[in-house]
Amino acid sequence: MQRGYYGPKDPVRAPLGAARRTGMRTVALTTAHTAAGLGADVAVRDLPAVSVPVGGGDIAVSTGGRD
């Protein structure tokens, strides 16, 4: 099984696997699961740790704290 693939019966990790298969990067919140258990590119504890500045047609996502 490829990294980041989770079947449809895994409601927590399936969306992360779908995003990865389309080439997107993933950010997960570790409110109910550990970072290791989610398999996201980046995991944060809460939304204030995520910043999404938009300008000049570009979007950049940065995280202030990782688990």
Wavefront OBJ file of the C-alpha trace (Angstrom):
o trace
v 0.000 0.000 0.000
v 1.397 3.399 -0.934
v 2.196 6.024 1.694
v -0.749 8.257 2.381
v -3.420 5.896 1.000
v -6.286 5.129 3.306
v -9.469 3.351 2.357
v -12.936 4.902 2.376
v -13.748 3.211 5.685
v -11.219 5.424 7.474
v -13.128 8.727 7.800
v -10.252 10.518 9.500
v -7.356 9.716 7.179
v -9.188 9.035 3.882
v -9.431 12.770 2.983
v -5.692 13.178 3.617
v -4.953 10.239 1.338
v -7.235 11.634 -1.374
v -5.479 15.004 -1.204
v -2.064 13.347 -1.442
v -3.107 11.300 -4.495
v -4.028 14.506 -6.335
v -0.649 16.044 -5.532
v -1.796 18.411 -2.783
v 0.100 18.993 0.438
v -1.801 18.449 3.690
v -2.082 20.157 7.067
v -3.808 18.261 9.870
v -5.119 19.378 13.246
v -4.104 17.140 16.118
v -7.193 17.689 18.235
v -8.251 14.050 18.511
v -5.390 12.133 16.850
v -1.607 12.201 17.008
v 0.426 13.681 14.165
v 1.983 10.282 13.433
v -1.440 8.672 13.211
v -2.711 11.153 10.627
v 0.043 10.979 8.020
v -0.199 14.636 6.952
v 2.714 16.662 5.610
v 2.410 19.035 8.573
v 0.417 18.706 11.786
v -0.535 21.564 14.107
v -2.309 21.690 17.464
v -4.848 24.363 16.554
v -5.902 26.726 13.760
v -4.170 29.827 15.172
v -0.910 28.000 14.343
v -1.796 28.246 10.622
v -1.364 31.407 8.569
v -2.585 31.811 4.977
v -1.444 35.139 3.517
v -2.808 35.851 0.037
v -1.273 38.427 -2.249
v -0.264 38.906 -5.840
v -2.142 35.816 -6.944
v -0.085 33.547 -4.668
v -1.193 31.654 -1.586
v 1.318 30.535 1.021
v 0.477 28.405 4.032
v 2.805 28.600 6.999
v 2.624 26.939 10.361
v 3.846 28.414 13.572
v 3.938 25.220 15.576
v 4.256 21.562 14.797
v 3.368 18.681 17.034
l 1 2 3 4 5 6 7 8 9 10 11 12 13 14 15 16 17 18 19 20 21 22 23 24 25 26 27 28 29 30 31 32 33 34 35 36 37 38 39 40 41 42 43 44 45 46 47 48 49 50 51 52 53 54 55 56 57 58 59 60 61 62 63 64 65 66 67
